[in-house]
Each structure stands twice: as C-alpha cells, then as structure tokens.
C-alpha cells in the first residue's frame, strides 16, 4: 500500500468514517471508496461490503478485493432499568460499545453496570454529545415520556441505523401521536422500532434483551 493511501485510511478510521479499501487484483489500482464515490460497477458491492462488514471479491470486469473499514458499533441505552443490564452484557459480547444514559444517578451506577460508560445528563443533551452515527443503535427503555421522548427526538435527527423504544403497542401508538404533534416528521417516525424487539414471546428482562439485540442485528445486516 502506498504511504499516502495508508495515511488516508488512518485518517478515515480516526474520523470514524466508513470506507472500503478496493484493491484491483491485477495490480492496476488501489483506492478508498464509499458508495457515493466508488466506480459505478462497484457501487452496490461497496455498499454491501460496508453493510455486511465482510471482505469480498467483486469479479467483473476485473477482480477487485473490497475490504470494509467500519467505525466501531455503538449501542446507546436510555434508561438504566432491569432490561438494560442483560442488554448491555449481550450487546457487548456481540461487539457493541455500550453507553448507558440515565439522569437518575441512583439507577445508573457502576455497581449495576461495571465497565460501561455511564452518562447522567438529560437524554437529549446526552444524545447531542454522543452524536450517534450510522453505526450506532439507540434504545429507550424507561417507559417515562419525560426521558424517552427527548432521547427519541434527538436520535431520530441523527443517522443512527436503529432507534427503538420499549412499550406496548398501545403505548407506542400514543408515543407516535405525541412525537408527531411535537413536530417529528412522519418519515422520521417510521424509523422508530416499537414495540422494540423481535417477536419471540420474551417475558423476562434477559429474554427481552435477546429480542432487542436480535432486532438491532437484523436491522444492521439488512435482514429486518
């Protein structure tokens, strides 16, 4: 790899910018690509490499090795409630960097969430500071509109790949109405996953956490 290209790749990784290193296997070229600036014949393959996070070889017209360099996955959990504990644990195992947001300091404690980043600012302020990107999922779990709604409004204004909220179908319908009346556009509301999680008949906090992470991964991989 040329030194200039290596520097470009390091800069992209430091900035958290998803790119694909494209290497023409006949030795004719090597460059960084995104779906926006890739050669037309590679646009879809570059987007797929970033979505799946897997290297691939695109065969036509000349074989090109496509190696994705994505920023780390993040999961922001709003609400340091019972479900948050198993969700943080299993999501960390799946490779997500976890941040717990809850202004209620009695809930968001290092004893309950050892090793996790804890933010006790108000949720909209916390989301603004955390700046969710296209590799970030945001889930609200508090059941309290005073905490969930500001977080959801802030999250829906970002490119976060997943925004979900815990609650029943009735609660979610009321939430959509409330957020819509508050000025959130219908297209943004359609990004909301609620009631959050895959329908697996989950009952316990751990089972609910599994259903939530399953839906997040399905959305990330384009299987939702």
Backbone torsions as a table, in degrees:
resi	resn	phi	psi	omega
1	UNK	NA	135.9	177.8
2	UNK	-64.6	147.9	-178.6
3	UNK	-60.4	-39.3	-178.8
4	UNK	-65.3	-38.7	179.2
5	UNK	-68.9	-39.5	177.3
6	UNK	-61.3	-41.1	178.0
7	UNK	-64.2	-38.4	178.2
8	UNK	-64.5	-41.4	178.9
9	UNK	-65.8	-43.6	178.5
10	UNK	-61.7	-38.9	179.5
11	UNK	-65.4	-40.6	178.6
12	UNK	-63.8	-42.7	179.7
13	UNK	-66.5	-40.0	179.4
14	UNK	-65.6	-31.9	-179.9
15	UNK	-85.7	-3.7	-178.2
16	UNK	69.6	32.2	-176.9
17	UNK	-101.2	120.5	-179.4
18	UNK	-69.9	128.9	178.9
19	UNK	-141.9	162.7	175.1
20	UNK	-119.7	130.3	173.5
21	UNK	-86.3	112.9	-178.2
22	UNK	-102.3	123.4	-179.0
23	UNK	-121.8	112.7	175.7
24	UNK	-71.5	120.6	-171.0
25	UNK	-72.7	-9.3	172.3
26	UNK	-86.8	4.7	176.6
27	UNK	80.2	10.2	-174.5
28	UNK	-81.1	-23.2	-174.4
29	UNK	-163.7	157.5	171.3
30	UNK	-153.6	129.2	-177.1
31	UNK	-156.7	167.7	171.9
32	UNK	-92.4	141.0	-179.0
33	UNK	-134.2	155.0	164.0
34	UNK	-128.3	167.1	177.3
35	UNK	-58.3	-23.9	-176.8
36	UNK	-79.1	-26.9	-175.0
37	UNK	-125.3	8.9	178.6
38	UNK	-72.3	154.4	171.2
39	UNK	-54.4	145.7	-173.2
40	UNK	-52.8	-37.8	-177.3
41	UNK	-69.0	-15.2	-176.2
42	UNK	-110.5	-6.0	-171.8
43	UNK	-53.3	-52.5	-177.0
44	UNK	-65.6	-39.3	-178.3
45	UNK	-67.6	-37.9	177.3
46	UNK	-64.7	-44.6	178.3
47	UNK	-61.9	-39.4	-179.3
48	UNK	-68.5	-37.7	178.8
49	UNK	-63.5	-40.4	178.4
50	UNK	-69.3	-39.6	-177.7
51	UNK	-67.0	-42.6	-177.1
52	UNK	-86.7	-16.1	-178.7
53	UNK	62.8	33.8	-178.4
54	UNK	-131.1	140.4	175.5
55	UNK	-70.1	148.7	-178.8
56	UNK	-150.8	162.6	175.0
57	UNK	-113.4	122.2	176.5
58	UNK	-94.9	124.8	-166.4
59	UNK	-86.1	-30.5	-169.6
60	UNK	-113.8	145.3	-9.2
61	UNK	-78.4	-23.9	175.9
62	UNK	-121.1	135.6	-179.8
63	UNK	-57.0	130.6	-179.8
64	UNK	-130.0	124.5	175.3
65	UNK	-82.4	125.3	-179.1
66	UNK	-113.1	115.5	-178.1
67	UNK	-115.6	110.9	-178.2
68	UNK	-74.4	141.6	172.4
69	UNK	-126.1	91.1	-178.5
70	UNK	-94.9	150.7	171.7
71	UNK	-65.1	163.9	178.6
72	UNK	-62.0	148.9	173.0
73	UNK	-73.6	142.2	177.1
74	UNK	-128.2	147.9	171.6
75	UNK	-128.8	120.5	175.6
76	UNK	-103.3	118.4	-179.6
77	UNK	-106.5	118.4	178.6
78	UNK	-98.6	111.6	-178.0
79	UNK	115.3	105.1	-179.4
80	UNK	-85.5	58.2	-176.5
81	UNK	-98.5	-176.0	-173.4
82	UNK	-58.6	-42.6	-177.8
83	UNK	-64.2	-28.8	-177.2
84	UNK	-63.0	-31.3	-176.5
85	UNK	-65.8	-55.1	177.1
86	UNK	-67.7	-31.9	179.9
87	UNK	-64.1	-42.5	178.5
88	UNK	-62.8	-39.5	-177.8
89	UNK	-66.7	-50.3	-174.6
90	UNK	-74.8	-31.9	178.2
91	UNK	-67.8	-35.4	176.9
92	UNK	-63.8	-41.2	177.6
93	UNK	-61.8	-34.4	-179.7
94	UNK	-78.6	-1.7	173.8
95	UNK	103.5	9.0	178.9
96	UNK	-88.0	140.5	167.7
97	UNK	-83.5	127.6	-169.8
98	UNK	-103.3	135.5	169.5
99	UNK	-128.3	128.8	177.7
100	UNK	-102.9	126.6	179.5
101	UNK	-115.0	122.6	174.8
102	UNK	-165.2	121.0	179.6
103	UNK	-72.6	-9.2	179.4
104	UNK	-84.0	97.4	-172.0
105	UNK	-62.6	-24.0	178.8
106	UNK	-69.7	-22.3	-179.5
107	UNK	-91.8	-46.4	-174.7
108	UNK	-86.0	80.5	-176.5
109	UNK	-118.7	151.9	177.8
110	UNK	-64.8	-26.8	179.0
111	UNK	-66.7	-36.3	-179.5
112	UNK	-84.6	-28.5	-176.6
113	UNK	-128.3	64.9	-176.3
114	UNK	-61.7	131.7	176.3
115	UNK	81.5	-1.0	-179.5
116	UNK	-97.0	152.6	173.5
117	UNK	-74.6	127.8	-179.0
118	UNK	-115.3	132.3	178.3
119	UNK	-125.4	123.1	-177.0
120	UNK	-107.9	17.6	173.8
121	UNK	-76.0	167.3	175.1
122	UNK	-63.5	144.5	-170.1
123	UNK	-55.2	-41.8	-178.6
124	UNK	-67.8	-36.7	175.8
125	UNK	-66.3	-40.2	179.7
126	UNK	-63.6	-45.0	-179.5
127	UNK	-63.5	-37.8	178.8
128	UNK	-62.2	-41.0	-178.9
129	UNK	-72.3	-35.7	-177.2
130	UNK	-78.4	-21.8	174.2
131	UNK	49.2	69.4	178.3
132	UNK	-55.2	138.4	177.5
133	UNK	-115.5	-169.0	-175.3
134	UNK	-70.9	-3.1	176.7
135	UNK	-111.2	19.7	-176.3
136	UNK	-116.7	137.1	170.5
137	UNK	-110.0	143.4	179.0
138	UNK	-126.5	129.4	179.6
139	UNK	-130.5	131.7	175.1
140	UNK	-106.0	136.5	-172.4
141	UNK	-129.3	4.0	-167.1
142	UNK	-78.9	-24.6	-171.4
143	UNK	69.0	6.2	-177.8
144	UNK	-111.1	112.5	-178.8
145	UNK	-56.7	-28.1	180.0
146	UNK	-64.2	-29.2	-179.8
147	UNK	-100.2	-43.1	-175.8
148	UNK	-69.7	-45.8	-172.3
149	UNK	-61.4	-48.4	178.0
150	UNK	-59.7	-36.1	178.8
151	UNK	-67.0	-42.3	-178.7
152	UNK	-66.7	-42.4	178.3
153	UNK	-60.1	-43.7	179.5
154	UNK	-66.6	-42.2	-177.3
155	UNK	-67.0	-39.3	-178.4
156	UNK	-69.3	-13.4	176.7
157	UNK	-89.5	3.1	-178.7
158	UNK	-113.8	169.8	176.4
159	UNK	-84.3	18.5	178.8
160	UNK	-47.3	134.8	-175.5
161	UNK	-76.6	-14.9	-178.4
162	UNK	-148.2	129.9	173.6
163	UNK	-132.5	116.4	-176.9
164	UNK	-131.1	158.9	-178.0
165	UNK	-144.6	133.7	-179.3
166	UNK	-75.2	143.8	177.1
167	UNK	149.5	163.0	-179.6
168	UNK	-72.7	170.8	176.5
169	UNK	-58.8	-42.3	179.1
170	UNK	-64.0	-44.1	178.8
171	UNK	-62.8	-40.4	-178.3
172	UNK	-67.5	-38.0	177.7
173	UNK	-62.0	-43.7	178.4
174	UNK	-63.9	-36.8	179.3
175	UNK	-65.1	-45.1	178.5
176	UNK	-59.3	-43.4	179.5
177	UNK	-62.2	-45.2	-178.1
178	UNK	-63.0	-45.0	-179.1
179	UNK	-69.5	-37.1	177.5
180	UNK	-63.0	-42.8	177.8
181	UNK	-66.8	-22.2	177.6
182	UNK	-85.4	-0.7	174.1
183	UNK	108.8	1.3	178.2
184	UNK	-76.2	129.3	-176.1
185	UNK	-67.8	153.2	-178.8
186	UNK	-59.6	-38.7	-179.8
187	UNK	-63.0	-38.3	177.7
188	UNK	-68.3	-40.7	179.0
189	UNK	-62.7	-31.7	179.7
190	UNK	-68.0	-15.0	176.3
191	UNK	-78.9	-14.7	-176.4
192	UNK	-71.7	132.2	172.3
193	UNK	-98.0	111.9	-179.2
194	UNK	-163.4	143.0	-10.7
195	UNK	-56.9	139.6	-171.7
196	UNK	-66.2	146.5	172.0
197	UNK	100.2	156.2	175.2
198	UNK	-71.7	152.0	-178.8
199	UNK	-84.2	89.2	-179.2
200	UNK	-119.1	12.7	-179.0
201	UNK	72.6	27.6	-176.7
202	UNK	-62.9	139.8	178.8
203	UNK	-126.5	-45.5	-176.4
204	UNK	-84.0	162.7	176.6
205	UNK	-54.5	-39.9	179.9
206	UNK	-66.2	-41.4	179.2
207	UNK	-66.2	-39.7	177.6
208	UNK	-63.3	-40.1	178.3
209	UNK	-61.2	-42.0	178.1
210	UNK	-60.7	-43.7	-178.6
211	UNK	-65.4	-37.7	179.4
212	UNK	-67.0	-48.6	-179.2
213	UNK	-64.1	-36.3	176.9
214	UNK	-59.3	-42.1	180.0
215	UNK	-69.7	-38.2	178.0
216	UNK	-61.4	-47.0	-179.3
217	UNK	-65.7	-40.8	178.5
218	UNK	-60.9	-39.0	178.3
219	UNK	-68.6	-42.6	179.7
220	UNK	-59.5	-41.8	-174.9
221	UNK	-91.2	5.0	177.9
222	UNK	74.5	22.9	-178.6
223	UNK	-104.7	0.4	-177.3
224	UNK	-77.8	NA	NA
